Amino acid sequence: MVVPEEVRRIAEDIQTMKIRGAGRIARAAARALMIAAQEYKSGGLDEFLDYMEQVARLLVSTRPTAVSLPNAVNYVMKVLRENKFQDIEEARKAVIEAAQGFIEYSEQAVKRIGEIGARLIKTGDRILTHCNSSAVESILVTAWRSGKRFHVYATETRPRFQGYITARNLAKAGIPVTLVPDSAVLQVIEAKRITRVIVGADTVTANGAVINKIGTSQIALAARLHRIPFIVATETYKFSPYTVVGQPVEIEERPPEEVLENPPPGIRIRNPAFDATPPEYIDMIVTERGIIPPKSAALVLWEMFRRSPVEMSQLRVEEDTTG
């Protein structure tokens, strides 16, 4: 079956990080499914369902770590997997409505996180952040617009320099921001007397660990050493239901060329894109549903998915066999 060119482009943009940030990736995947449904022209209902599953597998295969991607795809595809339809038009409409619903929820979640998280910010704060997160930006911009005055230190976030995006966006909002090398984090924490650290998340596991951009765990360790609050801001669709039954989170290895092009002979390069911060290093997680301690992640997952561990295990097996 032919996948629309725009859908393939979105998949490629996710894979090559032209589209980056777990929330943006999730919304892009939902939009790609909507486009795929809209563009389908021929065949019967069964062929349409097979075609949509093919598109879903293509999207999920692009990035292995951020659970927002499969969660978004599964949210949209659930309407096809769990309902009976009379014809293609009925199924197409269901996909489009589900995709639009997810995108709207995602955008509203970021806004709500900003409103909740802004209450944690105080005038005079010196805040350190890492990588680029829509949720973190929402908190900082909302706090600034409410009249609170503070300074942000943003890491470069090598090797793809997502921190440049954060610094640029905050500066556009009028927020004082200083860009610092990743390797300067401990010195900045000590010399600038950082008062709190706020980062986003790509995945939150059932035990409250946070998978985020590489370097996050080192910053969390430095914050813990200096007894500085370490805050995670994330939408609940980044909580991983698969970790409830012990499914490990795969840490994506990016191309070595992102670190160094044409390295001298004999040099091997590793480029892990994410790391895991243990729950004991995290003070709180700010979600659109409120502020929770890391250990409450399992309760959030239960409320979201309403499945027992056995049911979750069966769901994972069913998904794996479709590939």
N, C-alpha and C positions, 0 to 999 in steps of 0.2 A: 504494500500500500504506500502511496506517495504522501509523505508528510509535507505540509505547506512550507514554503521557503522561509516565511517569517517565523514559524515555529522553530525551524532548524537554526535560524539566526539567533533567536532567544536562547536556545540550548547552548549554542557555541559561545554566546556572550557570557552566560553563566559559567561555563567551563573555563574560559580564558580570563575571567574576572573583569570583563567590561561591565558586567552587572555584579556588584559585590555588596556584602552586608546581608546577613541572614534574612531580615525582613524584606529587603528589596528582592532577593532571590525568590522568596516565597511568593510574593506578589507577581513577579515576572512569570513564575511557573503556572500560577492560576490563570494569568492572562493568556499564556501560550495554549493552555487547554481550551480556553474559551475560543480563541482564534481557530484552533484545530476543529472544534465542533462547528463553528460558523462556516468554515471553508470546505467541509466535507460535502461532496457533490453526488457520489454514485454508490450503488450497492444497497443491500437491505439492512435491516436492524442489526442482525448478527454481525455483519461486516463492519458496521459502524462501531459496535461495542469492541470488536477486536482491534480496530483502528485506534480507538481512544486508549486502549490498554498499551498499544505500541508506542503512542505518543507519551503516555505516562512513564513507561520504562525508559524512554530516551531522556526525558527530563530528569528523572531520579538518578540516572547514571552519571550526570555531569559533575556533581560534587558529592563526595561520600560522607562528609563530617556533619555539616549543618542539618540538623533534623527538621528545621523549618521547611526544607525542600520536600522530603517525602510526606511530612504532615500536611502541607498545602495540597500536594497532589492527591493524597488519600482523602482529604476533606472533599475535594471536588469529585473525585472518582467514586466516592461512597454512594452518591445518588444513582450511579449506573450499576454498581455492584449489589445494591440492596433493594432495588425496586424493579418492578416489571413495567415495561412500556408497550404501548400499542403500535407505535411507529417511530421512525427516525426523528421527526419533528418534535415529538414529545420528549424524546431522550435529549435531543439537542438543546431544547429550551431548559431542561433540568440542569445540564452542564453549565450553560451560560449563567443561569441564576445562581448556581452554587459558586462559580468563579467570582462573579460580581459580589456576592455576599462575603466571600473570604477576603477579597481585596478591601472592601469597605470596613470589615471588622479589623483587619490589620492596621489600616490607617487610623481608625478610631482608637485602637489599643495604644499606639504610639502617643497620640495626644493625651490619653488618660494617664499613661505612665508619666508624661511630663507634668501633669497637674499634681499627681501624687508625690512624685520624687522631688518636685520643687520645694515642697514643705521641709525637706531635709537640709536644704541649702541655707546658709546664713551669710549675712553681710560680713565681709572680712575673710571668708573662706579662701583657701588656696587649694585648688582641686587638681588632681592628676587624673588624666584619662589616657587610654591606650586604644589604638586602632580607630575605627570609625563606626559609630552606632547611632542609628536614628533615635533610639530610645534615650540614649545619653544626651544627645543634642537637644531632644525635646525637653528634658529636665532642665538643662542649663539655660536654654533660651526662655523657657517659661519662668524660671526663677529670675532671670535678668529683667524680663518685661514686667515682673511684679514689683520691681524696685530694689531688689537685692543686688549688692555689688560685691564682686569677687574676682579672682584671677584664675585662669585655667592654664595648666601645663599639659601640652599634648605631645606624646611620643611620636617620633617619625613613623614607627612601625615598619621596620624593614622586613623583607626586601621589597615589598610592593608599595610602601610609603602611604598607607591609608591614613596616617595621621595628618598628612597634608590636607586631605579632604576635611577632616575635623577642624583643623586650624583655620582654614579658609572660610568654612561655614560659620564658625563662631565669630570670626572677625567681621564678617558681613553683618552679623546680628549686633555688632557693637561691643562684644564681650572681649576684654583684654585677654590675649592668649599668647603664650610663649611656646615655641616648638623646640623640643629637645631630643637629642639622640637617645635611642633605647638604652645604650650602655651608660647613660648619665642618670638613670632613674634613682638609684640609691643616693647619689650626691644631691640631686634635686630635692628628694624627700627630706634629707637632713638639713641642707642649707636654706631651703625656702620654707621649711617648716610646714609641709603639706598637711592640711587638716582633714582631708578625706580623699579617697580614691573611688571613682565611679567608672565602671566598664560595662560593656554589653555582653552578650552571650550568643554563641552559635547553637549550643545544645546545653540543656540542664538535665542531668541524670536523676534517676529515682532516689538516689541517696543524697542529692543536693550538690554534687560536684558540678562545676561549670567548665564546659569546653569552650574556649575562646581563642582568639588570635595568639599565636606563639609569642611568648614573653609575658603573658598575663600572670602565670603562676609565679614567676620571679617577682613581679610587682606585688602580688599578694603576700609573698613571703617577706618582702621588705616592709610592707605596711604592717604586717603582724609584728615584726621585730620592733617597730616604733609605735605600736599600739594606735595605729591610725585606722579609722573605720574603712572597711573595704566593702563597697556596695556594688551589686550587680543590678542592671536594669534590663529587663527582657520581657517580651510578650510570652504568654503561656503556651502558645503553639510551638515554642522552641523547647518545651519539655519533652523528653523522649520516652514514649510508652514502651519501646523495645527494651530499655534498661531495667524495666520492672522484672523481667524474667532473665536478667543477666546477659542480655545481648551487649557486647562491648561496643564502644563508639570507635569507629575506624578513624584514625588520625591521617588526614590527607597529606600525601607527599607531593609537593609541587615540583615542576621541572627545575633541575639544577641551574639552568641558564638564568633564572630569576635572581640567583645569588651572585653568579659570576659567569660571564660569557667567555668562552674559549679559555678555560683554565689550563695552566701548564700541565704537561704530562705527569701522571702519577698522583694527581690530586683528585680525591673523591669528594663530592659535595652532597651533603644532606640538606633537605629543605622541607622539614615538617611545617605545616601551615598552622597547626593548633597545638595547644597543650591543655592539660586538665588541672584545674585548681580545686583542691579538696575542700569539702564543706566547712571544715574547722577553720579555714582561712577567710571565710566569707561571713560578714556580719549580718547581711540581709539581702533579700532579692526583691526588687521593686517590680511588680507586674501590674497589668491593667485591672487585676482583681484585688489589688492591695499589696501591702508589704508583708512578706513572709520570711521566716527563718529558713535556711537551706534544708533542714531536716523535714520541712513540711512539703517538699517537692513531691513525695509519693502521694500525699493527700490531694494535691492539685491534679496529679495524673489520674487518680481515681475519680475525682469529680468530673474531669474532662472527658474521659473515655468510658467510664462506667463498665469496665471489663475486669474480670478476675484475671490473675496471673495465668491460669490455664488457657483462658480465652485469648489473652494476648499472645501466648506462645503459639496457639493454633493460627492466629492471624498472621504472625510472622512467617510461619511455614507456608501458608497459602500464598503470601506475597512472593516468597522466594521461588516457589514452583512456577510462577507465571513468567519468570525470566528465562 
